[in-house]
Structures are given as structure tokens and as C-alpha cells.
Amino acid sequence: MIKIGIGYDIHRLKEGRMLFLGGVEIPSPKGLAGHSDGDCLIHAIIDALLGAAGDRDIGQVFPDSDPKTKGIRSTVLLEEAMEECRRKGMSIQHIDSIIIAESPKLAPHIPRMKDVLCPLLGVKRGDLGIKAKTHEGLGAVGRGEAIAALAQVLVKIEI
């Protein structure tokens, strides 16, 4: 059986936080605010996986009221989500994603994001699309107040 999941996440930018996207620390004067490290790309991917599984969303699976996940790296959350997906017989066929940010420039960091994410997701580099776009100065993302990400995943489920 083939299923599709869609994920979206957005986090405010905040002084004094490190910026993590796709599991990679990116030099920036601001990082993403959140209960975890705020990595909105990984959060969007997790939500897409949970959607394909017909499961709850990331906020219900990893609530921000849980002290165990305070400050946790999102790569750890992704590992847990992938364990659950494997238990359900899911294998990822393809992921496509977009990070929307005015700055910093993200394209140079995409190869490292793939280096981190592909082994965690169990996919080849060609099966993980990551694109970086701006918001053309529009809205909170365009004003440099936030970064957003979207992800779509295609999975095969062995029944």
C-alpha cells in the first residue's frame, strides 16, 4: 500500500538561540524558538510521516509540556518517529521539502542536511528533496521574524 503525508511547521526566530535546520547548525545571529531545538524542517518531516501513518500530529506525540523533550535535538525526535514508522511496516520512498526563510542563505547547507537526514530516514540522497525559498518580504517569514518548512512524504506500507 502507498500513502502520502504532508507536514508543515513554523517557528519564531529568537536572539540567543542556535539555528538548527535539517539537523545542521547554521551560523546565524538568531535561532528558532521552541520547546526542542525548533528545527522546523525536521518537524515538518515528522508531521508528514505521522500523517502518512494516520497518526496524531507532532504536538500530540511530542508535547511541549513534556520535560523530557525540553531542549532536545529534533534528530532524536525523528529517530523515535522513524522507529514507530518501521514498527508499522512503513518505508519511505521519497520526501520533498521546502524551507522558507529570508536569511541566512540556506542552499550551501543543503548537502550537509542530506548527510544528516538520509541515514536517519533510511533513504538515498536522490530520495530526499530539500529546497530553500524566500517569502519575498511578505508576512512574518518575509520580515525575518520566523522560518517555516513544508514536507511531503511518499511511503510504502507492508501489511
NORJOVEN-V177306 format. One record per pair of residues at least 4 apart in sequence whose ideal C-beta (glycine too) atoms are under 6 Angstrom apart, sorted by the first residue. I is the first residue (numbers start at 1). J is the second residue. D is the distance in whole Angstrom. If there is no record, write none. Layout:
I;J;D / I;J;D
This chain:
1;157;5 / 2;156;6 / 3;52;4 / 3;155;5 / 4;154;6 / 5;48;4 / 5;49;6 / 5;51;3 / 5;52;3 / 5;153;5 / 6;48;6 / 6;51;6 / 6;152;5 / 7;44;4 / 7;45;6 / 7;47;3 / 7;48;3 / 7;151;4 / 8;44;6 / 8;150;5 / 9;40;4 / 9;43;4 / 9;44;5 / 9;149;5 / 10;146;5 / 10;148;4 / 11;32;4 / 11;33;6 / 11;34;5 / 11;38;4 / 11;40;5 / 12;33;5 / 12;146;5 / 13;30;4 / 13;146;6 / 14;30;6 / 14;33;4 / 15;30;6 / 17;31;3 / 18;25;6 / 18;31;5 / 19;26;5 / 19;28;4 / 19;31;4 / 20;25;6 / 20;37;5 / 20;39;4 / 21;26;6 / 21;39;6 / 21;41;5 / 22;41;5 / 22;113;3 / 22;117;6 / 23;75;5 / 23;116;4 / 23;117;6 / 24;109;6 / 24;112;5 / 24;113;5 / 24;116;6 / 26;109;5 / 28;104;5 / 32;38;3 / 33;38;6 / 34;38;3 / 35;64;4 / 36;69;6 / 36;72;5 / 36;74;5 / 37;73;5 / 37;74;5 / 39;74;4 / 40;147;6 / 40;149;4 / 41;99;5 / 41;149;4 / 42;74;4 / 42;78;5 / 43;58;6 / 44;149;4 / 44;150;6 / 44;151;4 / 45;151;5 / 46;58;5 / 46;78;6 / 46;81;5 / 47;57;6 / 47;58;5 / 48;151;4 / 48;152;6 / 48;153;4 / 49;81;6 / 49;85;6 / 49;153;6 / 50;55;4 / 52;153;6 / 52;155;5 / 53;88;6 / 56;60;4 / 56;61;6 / 58;62;6 / 62;69;5 / 62;77;5 / 72;76;5 / 78;120;5 / 85;90;4 / 89;157;5 / 89;158;4 / 90;155;5 / 90;157;5 / 91;156;5 / 92;121;6 / 92;123;5 / 92;155;6 / 93;154;5 / 93;156;6 / 94;127;5 / 94;154;5 / 95;128;5 / 95;153;5 / 96;129;4 / 96;152;5 / 97;130;5 / 97;151;4 / 98;131;5 / 98;133;6 / 98;150;5 / 99;106;6 / 99;132;5 / 99;149;5 / 100;133;5 / 100;135;5 / 100;141;5 / 100;148;5 / 101;147;4 / 102;134;5 / 102;144;5 / 106;132;4 / 107;132;5 / 110;130;5 / 113;117;6 / 113;130;6 / 114;118;5 / 114;125;5 / 114;128;6 / 117;121;6 / 118;123;5 / 118;125;6 / 118;128;6 / 123;127;4 / 123;128;5 / 135;141;4 / 135;142;4 / 137;142;4 / 138;142;4 / 140;145;4 / 140;146;5 / 141;146;5 / 141;148;5
